[in-house]
Amino acid sequence: MNKTKIIATVGPATTEKKVLMDIIENGVDVIRINMSHATHSYCKKIIEQINEINKELKLHVPIMLDLAGPEVRVQKIEHGEVELLPDSKIKIYADGRIGNNESISVNKEELIQYAKFNSLLKLDDGKITLQVLNKTEEYLECMILTGGVLKSGKSVNVPGVDLHLPFLSEKDKSDVLFAHKNHVDYVALSFVRDGEDILEVTDLLIDQKDDHLSVISKIECESAIEEIDEIIRLSDGVMVARGDLGVEIPLERVPGVTKMVINKCHSAGKISIIATDLMSSMEYSIEPTRAEVSDVANAVLDGVDAIVLTGETTIGLYPVETVNMMEKIIESTEVDINYYDLLDKAMRTEKQDITGALAYSVVECADRLKARAIVIPTMTGYTAKKISRFRPSCPIIAISPNEEVLKELSMYFGIYTYPMKEIKNFDKMIDNARKVVLSKINLNPFDKFIVTGGYPLGQSQHTNFMKIEEL
């Protein structure tokens, strides 16, 4: 039971139910839909299929909608792609024209308005670079400095230039309401700049009386790094999207920023996620590079909650094989995690309350006794999240009658979920916990597991007991 979760982005390669089931059975824990490319009808199809798979496999795989955000993207290109040659010129419009090797259109007219003479435009996560030679009210005339094949829908960044884009477009607002109405579990916010951006979304959710949809803020621009503490405080989790971030700031800064964000999320008890290029060579190859294996392993060793597959599972030739390979890397690497170090770091920033103190004791005890599992009956998921923050070396099995809670918890490090009706008899609860552990884990005589929760059952406001069970 791997503790680091895998988020897979769905696309043409993974739209069919059979493929979705295959990647989930091979290790995917969360399904992500990129709203920069998806329609609501497409999302409904995916949501329906995931709901069916959850019922068939008795799982609680959550769904994340990733908003387009204030992002500039290339619009439709003739035949889907065009080769841009170095030292050639190209014009950029915002009028919806079909692109070719002489001109392309983008989705935001602010690019034409606010880009400056000599500004550098980074396309497709910086793979292609243009320089503005001339501008009119209708277009930018650019020199192609670094060429390449440009496809429809690719991103456009202008480092160092404020394009004055509103954070939430009407499409984004529509997508948030769609997520609410269709009981989506997570919404990821692209190009978050500060806490005010997050509050725009949380206010929208408050208006809908939605207390389930969790907010993940994506770190993709320099202003977000400067405001990282406030962003983490207002979010349920943070995703370091290294593609756009590596365009907005020097590439050599990205690893350090990534580790900084992971550490801050761990200290705050918030979800940490790493995205972009983790296994990108497997879009076309049956095996990853050694550097990619090391990249995934380093994220696992840092104690992240989840890592994201994007092109590998949207357009890649080997989506199932990629997931299987990532699962193997995670399984092998988690043996080498310094769990005591992660436990110590979390304890130094834990507030002094009953649940936090007991959660620490549970994890320390589980690590010392080499317990095979920690079992938590929970109504809200609060204690399970606390224990996850302390990064135990064994799986956390969260038991709840609330399906929304089970889906939310499926994103967190080490947590595996199990549905069960609320039990108010202590002995029966312990007996059921034993049955759950035996169904999930192959135990041997004298193996131990720990049960924790609040007593009296259904009445206590705190987690206040820990019971060690031995076979």
C-alpha positions in Angstrom: 0.0 0.0 0.0 1.9 3.0 -1.3 1.5 6.1 0.8 2.4 8.8 -1.8 -0.6 9.3 -4.0 -0.7 9.5 -7.8 -2.8 12.0 -9.6 -3.5 11.2 -13.3 -4.8 13.8 -15.8 -7.3 12.4 -18.2 -7.3 13.1 -21.9 -7.7 11.4 -25.3 -5.5 8.5 -24.1 -7.5 7.8 -21.0 -11.1 8.8 -21.8 -12.5 5.3 -22.2 -13.8 3.6 -19.1 -11.6 0.5 -19.5 -8.4 2.6 -19.6 -9.6 4.6 -16.6 -10.2 1.4 -14.7 -6.8 0.0 -15.7 -4.9 3.1 -14.5 -6.8 3.1 -11.2 -6.1 -0.6 -10.6 -2.5 0.1 -11.4 -2.1 2.8 -8.7 -3.9 6.1 -9.6 -5.5 7.6 -6.5 -7.0 10.9 -7.9 -8.4 11.8 -11.4 -7.6 15.3 -12.7 -9.4 17.1 -15.5 -7.7 20.1 -17.1 -10.4 22.7 -17.8 -8.1 24.5 -20.2 -9.0 21.8 -22.7 -12.2 20.1 -21.3 -15.9 20.9 -21.9 -18.6 20.3 -19.3 -20.1 17.5 -21.4 -16.7 15.8 -21.4 -16.3 16.3 -17.6 -19.8 14.8 -17.0 -18.7 11.7 -19.0 -15.5 11.3 -16.9 -17.4 11.9 -13.6 -20.0 9.3 -14.4 -17.4 6.8 -15.4 -15.3 7.4 -12.2 -18.5 7.1 -10.1 -19.2 3.7 -11.8 -15.7 2.5 -11.3 -15.8 3.5 -7.6 -18.9 1.4 -7.1 -17.6 -1.5 -9.1 -14.2 -1.6 -7.3 -15.5 -0.4 -3.9 -13.1 2.6 -4.0 -13.3 6.3 -3.3 -11.2 7.9 -6.1 -11.7 11.7 -5.9 -11.9 14.0 -8.9 -10.0 17.3 -9.3 -11.0 20.0 -11.8 -8.0 22.2 -12.7 -9.3 25.7 -13.7 -7.8 27.5 -16.7 -7.2 30.6 -14.7 -5.6 33.9 -16.0 -3.6 32.0 -18.6 -2.8 32.9 -22.2 -3.1 30.0 -24.6 -2.6 29.5 -28.3 -5.9 29.0 -30.1 -6.7 26.5 -32.9 -3.9 25.8 -35.4 -4.4 24.5 -38.9 -3.9 20.6 -38.8 -3.4 20.9 -35.1 0.3 21.9 -35.1 2.8 24.0 -37.0 6.6 24.2 -37.1 8.0 27.5 -36.2 11.5 28.1 -37.7 14.2 30.1 -35.9 14.9 33.6 -37.4 11.5 33.7 -39.0 8.8 36.2 -38.2 5.2 35.5 -37.0 2.3 37.7 -36.0 0.2 37.1 -33.0 -3.5 38.2 -32.9 -6.4 37.8 -30.5 -9.1 37.5 -33.1 -9.7 33.8 -33.2 -8.1 33.1 -36.6 -6.8 29.7 -37.4 -3.0 29.6 -36.9 -0.3 28.8 -39.3 3.4 29.5 -39.7 2.8 33.2 -40.5 0.2 34.1 -37.7 -1.5 32.6 -34.7 -4.2 33.7 -32.4 -4.3 33.7 -28.6 -7.3 33.6 -26.2 -6.5 36.8 -24.3 -6.4 40.3 -26.0 -4.5 41.6 -23.0 -1.4 40.0 -24.5 -1.6 42.3 -27.5 -2.4 45.3 -25.2 0.3 44.9 -22.5 3.2 43.0 -24.1 6.1 45.5 -24.7 8.7 46.1 -27.4 11.5 43.5 -26.9 9.3 41.4 -24.5 10.1 37.7 -24.7 7.1 35.3 -25.2 7.6 31.8 -23.9 5.4 29.2 -25.6 4.7 25.6 -24.5 6.4 25.9 -21.1 9.4 27.7 -22.7 10.1 25.3 -25.4 9.6 28.0 -28.0 10.8 31.7 -27.5 9.6 34.7 -29.5 10.7 38.4 -29.2 8.4 41.3 -29.8 9.7 43.4 -32.7 6.7 45.6 -33.3 3.1 46.0 -32.0 -0.1 47.5 -33.2 -3.6 47.5 -31.7 -4.3 44.3 -33.6 -1.2 42.2 -33.4 2.3 41.6 -32.2 5.0 41.0 -34.7 7.6 38.7 -33.3 11.0 37.1 -34.2 11.2 33.4 -33.5 14.4 33.0 -31.4 13.9 29.3 -30.5 11.8 27.3 -32.9 9.9 24.1 -32.5 6.5 22.4 -33.2 3.7 24.5 -31.7 0.3 22.8 -31.1 -3.1 24.2 -30.4 -3.9 25.0 -26.8 -0.3 25.5 -25.6 0.6 28.1 -23.0 2.0 31.6 -23.6 4.0 33.3 -20.8 5.5 36.8 -20.8 8.0 36.8 -17.9 8.2 40.1 -16.1 5.1 41.6 -17.7 1.8 42.1 -15.9 -1.0 41.4 -18.4 -3.6 42.7 -15.9 -5.7 39.6 -16.4 -8.6 39.1 -13.9 -8.0 36.1 -11.8 -11.4 34.4 -12.4 -12.9 34.6 -15.8 -16.6 33.9 -16.5 -15.5 30.5 -17.7 -13.7 29.8 -14.4 -16.7 30.8 -12.4 -18.9 28.5 -14.5 -16.4 25.7 -13.9 -16.4 26.2 -10.2 -20.2 26.1 -10.1 -20.1 23.0 -12.3 -17.7 21.3 -9.8 -20.1 22.2 -7.0 -23.2 20.9 -8.7 -21.5 17.6 -9.8 -20.0 16.9 -6.3 -16.4 17.2 -7.5 -13.9 16.9 -4.6 -11.0 19.2 -5.5 -10.6 22.4 -7.5 -7.1 23.5 -8.5 -6.6 27.3 -9.0 -4.1 28.2 -11.8 -1.7 31.2 -11.5 -2.6 32.1 -7.9 -0.9 35.4 -7.1 -1.9 36.1 -3.5 -4.5 35.3 -0.9 -7.1 37.6 -2.5 -7.3 35.3 -5.5 -8.1 32.3 -3.3 -10.8 34.3 -1.4 -12.5 34.9 -4.7 -13.1 31.2 -5.0 -13.9 30.5 -1.4 -16.4 33.3 -1.4 -18.1 31.7 -4.4 -18.2 28.3 -2.6 -19.6 30.0 0.6 -22.4 31.5 -1.6 -23.2 27.9 -2.7 -23.0 26.6 0.9 -20.4 24.1 -0.3 -18.2 22.9 2.5 -16.9 19.9 0.7 -15.0 21.2 -2.4 -11.4 21.6 -1.4 -9.1 24.3 -2.9 -5.6 23.5 -4.2 -3.6 26.6 -5.1 -1.0 26.2 -8.0 2.3 27.9 -7.6 3.2 29.1 -11.1 4.4 32.7 -10.8 6.9 34.7 -8.8 4.4 36.7 -6.9 3.0 33.5 -5.5 6.4 32.6 -4.0 6.5 36.0 -2.2 3.0 35.4 -0.8 3.4 31.6 -0.1 2.6 31.7 3.6 -0.7 33.4 3.1 -1.5 31.2 0.1 -0.9 28.0 2.1 -2.9 29.4 5.0 -6.0 30.0 2.9 -5.7 26.7 0.8 -6.4 23.1 1.5 -3.2 22.3 -0.4 -0.6 23.6 -2.8 0.6 22.2 -6.2 4.0 23.3 -7.5 3.4 23.4 -11.2 7.0 23.4 -12.4 6.2 23.9 -16.1 4.9 27.5 -15.9 6.9 28.2 -12.8 10.1 27.4 -14.7 9.2 29.9 -17.3 8.3 32.7 -14.9 11.4 32.3 -12.7 14.9 31.0 -13.7 14.9 27.2 -14.1 17.7 26.8 -11.6 15.5 28.3 -8.8 12.7 25.7 -9.3 14.1 22.8 -7.2 14.8 25.0 -4.2 11.4 26.7 -4.4 9.8 23.3 -4.7 11.4 22.0 -1.6 10.6 25.2 0.3 6.9 24.8 -0.6 6.8 21.1 0.4 8.4 22.0 3.8 6.0 24.8 4.5 3.0 22.7 3.5 4.2 19.9 5.8 4.6 22.3 8.7 1.1 23.8 8.1 -0.5 20.4 7.7 -1.6 21.1 4.2 -1.5 18.9 1.1 1.6 19.2 -1.1 1.6 18.2 -4.7 4.4 18.2 -7.4 3.5 18.4 -11.1 5.2 18.6 -14.6 7.7 16.4 -16.4 7.9 13.7 -13.8 7.7 10.9 -16.4 7.4 12.9 -19.6 9.6 10.6 -21.7 7.0 7.9 -21.2 4.7 9.8 -23.5 6.6 8.0 -26.3 8.8 5.5 -24.5 8.0 2.3 -22.6 10.6 3.2 -20.0 11.5 6.5 -18.1 14.9 8.1 -18.0 17.1 7.6 -15.0 16.7 11.3 -14.2 12.9 10.9 -14.2 13.2 8.0 -11.8 15.4 10.2 -9.5 12.9 13.1 -9.8 10.0 10.9 -8.7 12.1 9.4 -5.9 13.2 12.8 -4.6 9.6 14.0 -4.3 8.7 10.8 -2.4 11.7 11.2 -0.1 10.6 14.8 0.6 7.3 13.5 1.9 4.9 15.0 -0.7 1.3 13.9 -0.5 0.9 13.4 -4.3 2.6 13.6 -7.7 0.9 14.4 -11.0 1.0 12.8 -14.4 -0.1 15.2 -17.2 0.9 14.5 -20.8 1.9 10.9 -19.8 -1.8 10.0 -19.3 -3.5 12.5 -21.5 -1.8 12.0 -24.9 0.9 9.4 -24.0 1.2 6.1 -25.8 1.7 4.2 -22.5 -0.6 5.6 -19.8 -1.1 2.3 -17.9 2.6 1.4 -18.1 3.5 4.9 -16.9 1.3 4.6 -13.8 2.6 1.1 -13.1 6.2 2.3 -13.3 5.5 5.3 -11.1 3.8 3.0 -8.5 7.0 0.8 -8.5 9.3 3.8 -8.0 7.1 5.0 -5.1 7.0 1.6 -3.5 10.7 1.2 -3.7 11.5 4.7 -2.5 9.1 4.8 0.5 11.3 2.2 2.2 14.1 4.8 2.4 12.0 7.8 3.7 13.3 9.2 6.9 10.0 8.9 8.8 11.5 10.0 12.1 12.8 13.2 10.6 9.4 14.0 9.1 7.7 13.2 12.4 10.1 15.5 14.3 9.6 18.4 11.8 5.8 18.1 12.1 5.9 17.9 15.9 7.9 21.1 16.2 5.1 23.1 14.5 2.1 21.3 16.0 -0.2 23.4 18.0 -0.8 22.2 21.6 -4.2 20.5 21.5 -5.5 17.1 22.6 -5.9 15.7 19.1 -2.5 16.9 17.9 -0.7 15.5 20.9 -2.4 12.1 20.6 -1.9 12.0 16.9 1.8 12.5 17.5 1.9 9.7 20.1 0.0 7.3 17.8 2.5 7.8 15.0 5.6 7.6 17.3 4.2 4.4 18.9 3.4 2.9 15.5 6.9 3.6 14.2 8.6 2.2 17.3 6.4 -0.9 17.4 6.6 -1.4 13.6 2.8 -1.5 13.6 1.3 -2.6 10.3 -1.6 -0.1 10.3 -3.3 2.8 12.1 -7.1 2.6 12.0 -9.2 5.7 12.5 -13.0 5.7 12.7 -13.9 9.3 11.7 -16.9 11.4 10.8 -15.0 14.5 9.6 -11.6 13.3 8.6 -9.9 15.8 11.0 -7.9 13.2 13.0 -6.9 11.2 9.9 -5.4 14.4 8.4 -3.5 15.1 11.6 -2.0 11.7 11.7 -1.1 11.9 8.0 0.8 15.1 8.7 3.1 13.2 11.1 3.9 10.8 8.2 3.7 7.3 9.8 5.7 4.5 8.2 2.5 2.3 8.1 -0.8 2.9 6.2 -3.6 4.9 7.8 -7.0 3.3 7.3 -9.8 5.8 7.7 -13.2 4.4 8.4 -16.3 6.6 7.9 -19.9 6.4 6.9 -19.5 9.7 5.0 -18.5 9.1 1.3 -17.4 12.7 0.7 -15.0 12.5 3.7 -13.6 9.3 2.3 -13.0 10.9 -1.1 -11.4 13.9 0.4 -9.0 11.8 2.5 -7.9 9.8 -0.5 -5.6 12.6 -1.5 -3.6 12.6 1.8 -0.3 10.9 2.4 -0.7 7.3 3.6 -4.5 7.4 4.0 -6.7 4.5 2.6 -10.4 4.6 3.1 -13.1 2.1 4.0 -16.8 2.8 4.3 -18.6 1.6 7.4 -21.8 2.6 9.2 -21.4 4.6 12.4 -20.8 2.4 15.4 -21.4 3.6 18.9 -20.3 0.4 20.8 -16.6 0.5 21.6 -16.0 -3.3 21.6 -17.8 -3.7 18.2 -15.8 -0.8 16.8 -12.5 -2.5 17.8 -13.7 -5.8 16.4 -14.7 -4.1 13.1 -11.3 -2.3 12.9 -9.6 -5.7 13.2 -11.7 -7.1 10.3 -10.9 -4.1 8.2 -7.1 -4.4 8.7 -7.3 -8.2 8.0 -9.1 -7.4 4.7 -6.6 -4.8 3.6 -3.3 -6.1 4.8 -1.7 -9.6 5.0 -0.9 -9.9 8.7 1.1 -12.5 10.5 0.9 -13.7 14.2 2.1 -11.1 16.7 1.7 -8.3 14.1 0.3 -5.1 15.7 -2.0 -2.4 14.6 -3.3 0.7 16.4 -6.9 2.0 16.7 -7.5 5.6 17.7 -10.5 7.8 18.0 -12.8 9.7 20.3 -14.6 8.1 23.3 -17.5 8.1 24.1 -18.1 7.2 20.4 -20.2 9.8 18.6 -20.0 12.2 21.6 -16.4 13.2 22.2 -15.1 16.3 20.4 -11.5 15.2 20.6 -9.5 12.1 19.7 -8.6 10.8 23.1 -7.8 7.1 23.0 -5.2 4.8 21.5 -5.5 1.0 21.6 -2.8 -1.3 20.5 -4.0 -4.6 19.1 -1.8 -7.7 18.5 -2.7 -10.8 16.5 
